Structures are given as structure tokens and as C-alpha cells.
Amino acid sequence: MAARRGTVVMAVVILVLTQLMFVVDTSIVNVALPDIGRELGFSSAGLSWVITAYALTFGGLILLSGKVGSVIGPRRALLLGVTVFVIASVIGGLAGSAGFLVGARALQGVGAALAAPSVMVLLMGVTTPGPQRSRAMAMFVLAVGAGAAVGLLAGGVLTQTLGWRWVMFVNAPIGVLVLLGTWRNLPEMGRRRTALDVGGAAASIVAMVALVFAFTSAADRGWTSSVVLGAFALAVVSLVVLVACERRHPHPVMPLAFFSSMRSAGPLLSMLVVPAGQVGFLFFTTLLTQQVLGFTPIQTGLALVPFTLGLIATNQLTPRLLPRLGERVIGIPGLSGLVLGIAWMALVAADAGPDTSIVTVLLPSILLGAGAGATFAPVTAVIMHQAPSEHIGAAAGLNQGLQQLGGGMGLAVLTSVLAATGGLEHGLGTTLLATAAFPLAGLILFGIWARRIPAPDTPHA
């Protein structure tokens, strides 16, 4: 059911603004991390939970929330998700302790997971095929690409002028505008009954949280601590339960068919490890620029903007080249750019001092962004084309979920590396070098096992 002609433009604007709000939230907090850590008393390892808590609930629940939207209706799912997101943002801005903020960030992830799958469903529903839908999709892609830059700049400005709490509070007026616009301009789509794999989604979240908690706690408690060993044991049990649930459920959130061979699993595992490199880069570069090089939050935001500009440039070019050159020809250089960009930043961190120029941060940021822009479209295309036709929807949700989960899990591992190699003062260079190992693993997984897509006329995801 399409919206009336007079409301289409407003409906598209509201949906694009919603997507922009979620994308901005993944980066706006990064620049504020040093200030958050100082005021709320986070340890270096604990600070990573500000990023990880959001990623885990977002990535874990998005496997289930797409089906929830089809049961209650995508418009209702969007309204419910954005409401939760706004409430959690206000709670986070008022947080007086580290645990309170981490809980608010986790709740933000719940809201984003509920709403995000419905954005694309509603965008397709309110537009008609042809130029109208093409223009709407172009705006959507621009929001995804530009969101990181907007977040980094906004995070720097808000942190330096109004304080870090405003990187959370800013979501409230935007979210209220989205809610009002959705209520007035978006129609409800059809609903359908489907069996929800609640057990599989719950088991996957428990497994991921337990793994992240184990890696993060190991930095403070040691690898032989009973708490750490218990968390690893819980993760193993949860993974066993997950496999059992997915074998029995008619509509699993994580179909085991995706992992039946390395040819099909390789690109999925690549999508799990590659975001860990990107998230780690942004997290540790923020600490490097502010706590080692003495940059202000605004200077840090500006220093990381070239990363997003490089990403946008190659992200716009990649869809035009994919049908001609194929996924491997584009994806392998993209992944190589990620590896080299992070390794370059590791060299900068190893020699960082008071006289280090901002230019030394800008150059690897550009290379990394260009690599990222040439990576995600080819890997996603292979994942979607290799997915069985009955599991296309699950593949789309799993693809997005793995990106969030991979970032959270990777950051947990890397904070343990930072603690083991001397902390911020001595271990940043080594930790960033370890960060490069994640996209390197993705390069191997994708390069060896990704199947070349032979049909040039098939649209790419």
C-alpha cells in the first residue's frame, strides 16, 4: 500500500532521518569517550562497553526484530523502537555511573533493533517503482554514508561546547520529530503471522554477551579467573543451545544451512571480523588523538572525517563497478586498504608525541575509509547471492547483525590486548597492529571462499 502522493516526500524524509539517527549514534559517542571515561570512572577496558553494549543488543536482536515487525506491522515496530531509543538516550544523558550508562546504551540498541528493519520495508511501501523509488534509495544510501561523518563532527562539537551528555540528549528532539512524522505521514503495511525464533535469538545474545564479558574481564581479572572461565563456559553452553534451537525451528534466525560449507560461511565470517577492525580503529584512534596527542574533541572529529569522505567516495563508485568487474576484484583491494590503513595508523601511534602533526592521522584515515567503502558492498553481494532463496530475509538480517556483533566482540578482544601490552602509554601501537589482523582474516576468508557471481544482470545487494 503506497502513501498518497502529497505525503510521499514527507514520508521519505522521515524514514531517511530515522536511518540517519541510528547511523549517527554508532559514531557520535566515539569522540566523547575520553570525557565519559574521566567523569564516570571507566577503566580503559570498561570504556569499550559504551560501544559494545549498543552493538550487542542491536546486532543480537535484529535477527529477530524483522519478523517482529512483520507480525505487529512495520509502522508499529518503528514507533515502538524509536520510543525505546529516545527514552534510553535521555536515561544515558542523565547517567551518574558507568553501569547506568552501559545499561542505557544496551537499551538504545534494543530500540534501534526494533525499528531499523522496518525503515526499508516502509521506504519500499510508500514509494512506487521507478524514478521515485530510485531517488528515495539514493537519499537512504547518502544517509548511511554521511552518518558517520555527521556523528564524528557532531560528537566533537557537542562534547566541547555543551558536554558529553549531549551526544545522548541530542537523540531526544530528533526522535520526537521522527515519531510525530511517522504518526502523521506513514501508513501501516500488512501484517502476517510467522513463528518467532525467540529461543535462537536469546541464545545468540547470551553467547555473544558472555564472550564479550569474558574477553573484557580478562583484561582486569586475568585469564584464569573463575569469573572469566565461567563466562566462557556460559558462552559455549549458549552456542550449543543456539544450534539445537536452529535445528528444530521452522524459521530460524540463523539458518545452519549458511554454515554448511566454507564456501557459504566464508563471506559471513568475513562480515563478522571486518567490522571489528573498523570499530577498533575509530575507538583507539579517538584515544590516541585526545589522550596521547592532546587534540580537542572537535579536532578529533575533524581528523576522522576523511575516513568517512573516503568511504562515501568509494561507496558511490563501487555499485557501478561491481557488475563489470565482479565481487572479488573490488572486495580484495578494499579489504587490503583496510589492513594497510590500520597498520599505517599503528605506526603513527607507535611514534606519537607532542609534535605529531594532524596530517599523520588524516592520511591513514583516508586509506581506511576508501577500503571500507569498497568492502561492504561486494561482501554483502556475495552473501545475498549465495543464500538459499527461502532464507533471503534471514541472510539480510544476519548480514547486518554480524556487523554489529563483530564490532562489539572484536573491541572486547582488543581492549584485552591493550591492557596486556602496556595500556594507552605504551600499548596503542601494538593494539592497532592487532586490530589490522581482523580485516586481514576477512581478506583471507573472502578471497579464498567467496564464489564469483556469474550473472551480470542480477542486481547486487
C-alpha positions in Angstrom: 0.0 0.0 0.0 1.6 3.3 -1.1 1.1 6.6 0.6 -0.8 9.4 -1.0 1.2 11.5 -3.4 1.1 14.5 -1.2 2.7 12.6 1.7 5.3 10.6 -0.1 8.1 13.3 0.2 7.5 13.8 3.9 7.3 10.0 4.5 10.7 9.5 2.7 12.3 12.4 4.7 11.1 10.9 8.0 12.4 7.5 7.1 15.8 8.8 5.9 16.0 10.9 9.1 15.4 7.8 11.2 18.1 5.9 9.5 20.5 8.9 9.8 19.7 9.0 13.6 20.7 5.3 14.0 23.9 5.6 11.9 25.0 8.8 13.7 24.5 7.1 17.0 27.1 4.5 16.1 29.8 7.2 15.8 28.8 10.2 17.8 29.8 8.6 21.1 33.3 7.8 19.9 34.7 11.4 20.2 33.1 11.8 23.7 34.7 8.6 25.1 37.7 10.2 26.9 35.4 12.7 28.7 32.9 9.9 29.6 35.7 7.8 31.0 37.0 10.6 33.2 33.7 11.7 34.6 32.1 8.3 35.2 35.3 6.5 36.2 35.6 3.9 33.5 38.7 1.8 33.2 40.3 1.5 29.7 38.8 -1.9 29.3 35.4 -0.9 30.7 35.1 2.1 28.4 34.7 -0.2 25.5 31.3 -1.3 26.9 29.9 2.1 25.9 30.3 1.0 22.3 29.9 -2.7 22.8 26.6 -2.7 24.8 24.8 -0.9 21.9 26.4 -3.2 19.3 25.5 -6.4 21.1 21.8 -5.7 21.6 21.4 -4.1 18.2 23.2 -7.0 16.4 21.6 -9.8 18.5 18.0 -8.6 18.4 18.0 -7.5 14.7 18.0 -11.3 13.8 14.5 -11.5 15.4 13.1 -7.9 15.1 12.5 -8.1 11.4 10.0 -10.9 12.0 8.5 -9.0 14.9 7.8 -6.1 12.5 6.0 -8.4 10.1 3.8 -9.7 13.0 2.8 -6.3 14.6 3.3 -4.2 11.5 6.4 -2.2 10.4 4.9 1.1 11.3 4.1 0.0 14.9 7.6 -1.6 15.1 9.1 1.7 14.1 7.1 3.7 16.6 7.9 1.3 19.4 11.6 1.1 18.5 12.1 4.8 18.2 10.2 5.4 21.5 12.5 3.0 23.3 15.6 4.6 21.7 14.6 8.1 22.8 13.9 7.0 26.3 17.2 5.2 26.5 19.0 8.3 25.1 17.6 10.5 27.8 18.5 7.9 30.5 22.0 7.8 29.2 22.4 11.5 29.2 21.4 11.5 32.9 23.6 8.6 33.8 25.6 9.1 37.0 27.6 5.9 36.9 29.4 3.7 34.4 26.9 0.9 34.8 23.9 3.2 34.3 25.3 4.5 31.0 26.2 1.0 29.8 22.6 -0.1 30.6 21.2 2.9 28.7 23.4 2.1 25.7 22.1 -1.5 25.7 18.5 -0.2 25.8 19.3 2.1 22.8 20.4 -1.0 20.9 17.1 -2.7 21.7 15.2 0.3 20.3 17.4 0.5 17.2 17.0 -3.2 16.5 13.2 -3.0 16.8 13.0 0.0 14.4 15.8 -0.5 11.9 14.4 -3.4 9.8 11.1 -1.5 9.3 12.7 1.5 7.8 13.5 -0.2 4.5 10.1 -2.0 4.5 8.2 1.3 4.8 10.5 3.0 2.3 9.6 0.4 -0.3 6.0 0.6 0.7 5.4 4.4 0.4 7.3 4.7 -3.0 6.5 3.4 -6.4 9.0 1.6 -8.6 10.9 3.8 -11.0 12.4 7.3 -10.5 10.5 8.0 -7.3 11.9 4.9 -5.5 15.4 5.4 -7.0 15.5 9.0 -5.6 14.4 7.7 -2.2 17.0 4.9 -2.2 19.7 7.4 -3.2 18.7 9.6 -0.1 18.8 6.5 2.1 22.3 5.5 0.9 23.5 9.0 1.4 22.3 9.0 5.0 24.1 5.7 5.6 27.3 7.0 4.1 27.3 10.5 5.6 26.0 9.4 9.0 29.5 8.6 10.3 30.9 12.0 9.4 27.9 13.8 10.9 28.3 11.8 14.1 32.0 12.4 14.4 31.7 16.2 13.8 28.5 16.5 16.0 30.2 14.5 18.7 33.2 16.8 18.8 31.2 20.0 18.8 28.7 18.8 21.4 31.3 17.4 23.7 33.5 20.5 23.6 30.7 23.0 23.9 27.8 21.5 25.9 29.4 18.4 27.4 29.4 14.7 26.6 25.9 14.2 27.9 24.5 16.0 24.8 25.7 13.2 22.5 22.9 11.3 24.2 20.4 14.1 24.7 20.5 15.1 21.0 18.6 12.0 20.1 15.5 13.1 22.0 14.3 16.1 19.8 15.2 14.2 16.6 13.4 11.1 17.8 10.3 13.0 18.8 10.3 14.6 15.3 10.5 11.1 13.8 7.6 9.8 16.0 5.4 12.7 15.1 6.3 12.4 11.4 5.7 8.7 11.4 2.3 9.0 13.1 1.1 11.6 10.6 2.7 10.5 7.3 3.4 6.8 7.3 0.7 4.2 6.5 0.6 0.8 8.2 1.6 -2.1 6.0 0.1 -5.6 6.0 0.8 -8.0 8.9 1.4 -11.7 8.7 1.6 -14.5 11.2 5.0 -16.2 11.5 6.7 -18.3 14.1 9.3 -16.2 16.1 12.6 -17.9 16.9 12.8 -16.3 20.4 14.9 -19.2 21.7 17.5 -18.8 19.0 17.7 -15.0 19.3 18.0 -15.3 23.1 20.7 -17.9 22.9 22.7 -15.9 20.4 22.6 -12.8 22.6 23.6 -14.7 25.7 26.5 -16.3 23.9 27.8 -13.0 22.5 27.4 -11.1 25.8 29.2 -13.9 27.7 32.1 -13.9 25.2 32.5 -10.1 25.3 32.3 -10.1 29.1 34.9 -12.8 29.3 37.4 -11.0 27.0 36.8 -7.7 28.7 37.0 -9.1 32.2 40.2 -10.9 31.3 42.0 -7.6 31.0 41.3 -6.8 34.7 40.9 -10.2 36.3 43.2 -12.4 34.4 42.5 -15.3 32.0 42.4 -17.9 34.8 39.8 -16.0 36.9 36.7 -18.1 37.8 34.6 -15.2 36.5 36.3 -15.3 33.1 36.2 -19.1 32.9 32.6 -19.1 33.9 31.7 -16.6 31.2 33.5 -18.7 28.6 31.6 -21.8 29.8 28.3 -19.9 29.6 29.1 -18.9 26.0 29.8 -22.5 25.0 26.6 -23.7 26.5 24.6 -20.9 24.8 26.1 -21.8 21.5 25.1 -25.4 21.9 21.6 -24.3 22.8 21.6 -22.0 19.7 22.5 -24.9 17.4 19.7 -27.0 19.0 17.1 -24.3 18.5 18.1 -23.6 14.9 17.9 -27.3 14.0 14.3 -27.5 15.2 12.7 -24.1 14.4 10.9 -23.8 11.1 12.0 -20.1 10.7 15.4 -19.9 12.4 17.1 -16.5 12.9 20.4 -18.1 12.0 19.8 -20.9 9.5 22.5 -23.6 9.8 22.5 -24.0 6.0 24.6 -20.8 5.8 27.4 -22.6 7.6 27.2 -26.0 5.8 30.5 -25.3 3.9 33.3 -22.8 4.0 32.2 -21.5 0.5 29.0 -20.2 2.0 30.3 -19.5 5.5 33.5 -17.7 4.4 31.8 -14.4 3.4 29.6 -14.4 6.5 32.6 -14.9 8.8 34.4 -12.2 6.9 31.4 -9.8 7.7 31.9 -10.8 11.3 35.6 -9.9 11.6 35.9 -7.0 9.2 33.8 -4.5 11.3 36.0 -5.4 14.3 38.8 -3.7 12.5 36.8 -0.6 11.6 35.3 -0.2 15.1 38.7 -0.8 16.7 40.3 1.8 14.5 37.7 4.5 15.5 37.9 3.6 19.2 41.7 3.5 19.6 42.3 6.5 17.2 40.0 8.6 19.4 42.0 7.6 22.5 45.3 8.3 20.6 44.3 11.8 19.4 42.8 13.1 22.6 44.8 11.3 25.4 48.2 11.0 23.7 48.3 13.8 21.1 46.2 16.2 23.1 43.6 17.0 20.4 40.4 18.7 21.4 37.1 16.8 20.7 36.4 19.0 17.7 39.9 18.4 16.3 39.4 14.6 16.8 36.2 14.8 14.8 37.8 16.7 12.0 40.8 14.3 11.9 38.4 11.4 11.4 36.1 13.0 8.8 38.5 12.0 5.9 37.7 8.4 6.9 34.0 9.0 6.0 34.8 11.0 2.9 36.9 8.2 1.6 34.1 5.7 2.5 31.5 7.8 0.7 33.6 8.3 -2.4 34.3 4.6 -3.0 30.8 3.5 -1.8 29.3 5.6 -4.6 31.7 4.2 -7.2 31.5 0.5 -6.1 27.9 -0.3 -7.3 28.8 0.9 -10.8 32.0 -1.3 -11.0 30.6 -4.5 -9.4 28.6 -5.7 -12.5 31.7 -5.1 -14.7 34.5 -6.4 -12.5 32.9 -8.7 -10.0 32.9 -9.0 -6.2 36.5 -10.4 -5.8 38.1 -7.7 -8.0 36.5 -5.0 -5.9 36.4 -6.6 -2.5 40.0 -7.8 -2.2 41.6 -4.4 -2.8 39.0 -2.9 -0.4 39.9 -5.3 2.3 43.6 -4.7 1.6 43.0 -1.0 2.1 41.5 -1.7 5.5 44.5 -3.7 6.5 47.1 -1.2 5.3 45.2 1.8 6.7 45.0 0.4 10.2 48.6 -0.8 10.1 49.7 2.7 9.0 47.8 4.2 12.0 49.6 1.6 14.2 53.0 3.1 13.0 51.7 6.6 13.8 50.6 5.5 17.3 54.0 3.8 17.9 55.9 7.1 17.2 53.2 9.5 18.6 54.5 12.5 20.5 53.6 16.2 21.3 54.9 17.2 17.8 52.9 14.7 15.8 51.1 16.5 13.0 47.4 16.1 12.4 48.3 15.2 8.8 49.8 11.9 10.0 46.3 10.9 11.3 44.5 12.2 8.2 46.3 10.0 5.6 45.7 6.6 7.0 42.1 7.6 7.7 41.6 8.3 4.0 43.0 5.0 3.0 41.0 3.1 5.6 37.7 4.9 4.6 38.4 4.1 0.9 39.0 0.5 1.7 35.8 0.3 3.8 33.7 1.8 1.0 35.0 -0.8 -1.4 34.5 -3.7 1.0 31.0 -4.0 2.4 29.0 -3.9 -0.9 31.0 -6.8 -2.5 30.9 -8.9 0.6 27.2 -8.3 1.1 26.5 -9.1 -2.6 28.2 -12.5 -2.2 26.3 -13.3 1.0 22.9 -12.4 -0.5 23.6 -14.3 -3.8 24.8 -17.4 -2.0 21.8 -17.5 0.4 19.1 -20.1 -0.4 16.0 -18.4 -1.8 13.9 -19.4 1.2 16.4 -17.7 3.6 16.9 -14.3 1.8 15.3 -12.4 4.6 17.3 -14.2 7.2 20.5 -13.6 5.3 19.8 -9.8 5.2 19.2 -9.7 9.0 22.2 -11.9 9.7 24.4 -9.8 7.5 23.5 -6.6 9.5 23.6 -8.4 12.8 27.1 -9.9 12.2 28.4 -6.4 11.5 27.2 -5.2 14.9 28.2 -8.3 16.8 31.6 -8.5 15.1 32.4 -4.9 16.1 31.4 -5.5 19.7 33.3 -8.8 20.1 36.4 -7.5 18.3 36.6 -4.4 20.6 36.4 -6.7 23.6 39.4 -8.7 22.4 41.4 -5.6 21.5 40.9 -4.0 24.9 42.4 -7.1 26.4 45.3 -6.7 24.0 45.7 -3.0 25.1 45.8 -4.0 28.8 48.4 -6.8 28.2 50.7 -4.6 26.1 51.1 -1.6 28.4 47.9 0.4 28.2 47.5 3.8 26.5 51.0 4.9 27.1 52.9 2.0 25.6 50.4 -0.4 24.0 48.4 1.6 21.5 50.7 0.9 18.5 50.7 -2.8 19.2 46.9 -2.8 19.8 46.2 -1.1 16.5 48.5 -3.6 14.8 46.4 -6.4 16.3 43.3 -4.5 15.0 44.7 -4.9 11.5 44.6 -8.7 12.0 40.8 -8.7 11.8 40.4 -7.3 8.3 43.4 -9.5 7.3 41.4 -12.5 8.4 38.4 -11.2 6.5 40.6 -10.8 3.4 41.6 -14.5 3.6 38.1 -15.7 4.3 36.6 -13.6 1.4 39.4 -14.0 -1.1 39.6 -17.8 -0.8 36.0 -18.9 -0.4 33.9 -16.2 -2.0 32.3 -17.5 -5.1 32.3 -15.3 -8.2 28.8 -14.2 -9.1 28.4 -15.1 -12.8 25.2 -13.3 -13.7 26.0 -9.7 -14.8 22.3 -8.7 -15.0 21.5 -9.7 -11.4 21.1 -6.7 -9.1 23.5 -6.6 -6.3 22.6 -6.1 -2.7 
